[in-house]
């Protein structure tokens, strides 16, 4: 029985019609210009600092709240 399954399974997969994968990317992206390469200092993620002088206290308070919450869940 298992031998029959092993022999039939590849035949069944050969009958499947796959979608047109080449058309998954729009033509304007495929034929468009390459993106500009800029220094990391000019990327939006790095232009606005996420941490400041008060971040240490805020992060420590959040960590303590998470520890308390984890302890309460146990």
Residue, then its C-alpha position, 0 to 999 in steps of 0.5 A: x500500500x505504501x509503495x503504491x502511494x510513493x509511486x502515485x504521489x509524484x504522478x499526481x503532483x505532475x498534473x497540477x497547474x502552477x500559477x504564472x510566477x513570472x507575472x507576480x512582479x509588475x512590469x514597472x518594477x521589473x523594468x524600472x530603475x535601480x533604487x538609489x544607494x544612500x548612506x545609512x545616516x540618511x535613511x529615515x530609520x536613523x534620522x529620528x533617534x528613538x532613544x533620548x536622555x530619559x530612555x534609561x528610566x523608561x526602559x527600566x520601568x517597562x522591564x520591571x512592569x514586564x517582570x511583575x506581569x510575568x511573575x503574576x502569570x506564573 
